[in-house]
Amino acid sequence: MSVTETSGTSTHLPQSRLARSAVVIAAAVVTALVVDLVLWAVGLVAGGSFEHTDAGEVMSAAPGGVVLMSVVPLAVGLAVAALLTLWWNGFARIAQVVGALLPLATIQGTISADFDTPSTVALALMHVVIAVVVVVALEMLRARD
């Protein structure tokens, strides 16, 4: 090979699908958390209390509940989907459907709770954010190296 020719290999080390999956999952979780916390802040500014009554006791859904319910289900769900996608790439499509429908279906629980209107709207939008992030992250995982 002459000096003017270039090699077809990259100077970067190849990244394994598992490592790439970990990066996608981390980015998805952080993105969802940041957007959900912004929605929480907007809800607070709009007069939301993020409190509801459960078995006669007033419970707060934020900020700890926002963090917990944004991070844990998303991280666990994406990790399981990523592992199964390593085995069968087609699983990502199934996971996209399930991963989008579950957070959208659970909006009903938010609506049926006795949250004030700003809290209900902000919390429902957080569910939508999770659904969108799941679909986008799984599409990124589905892409072959």
Beta strands, then each sheet from edge to edge (+ up, - down):
strand 1: 51-54
strand 2: 57-60
sheet 1: 1+ 2-
end
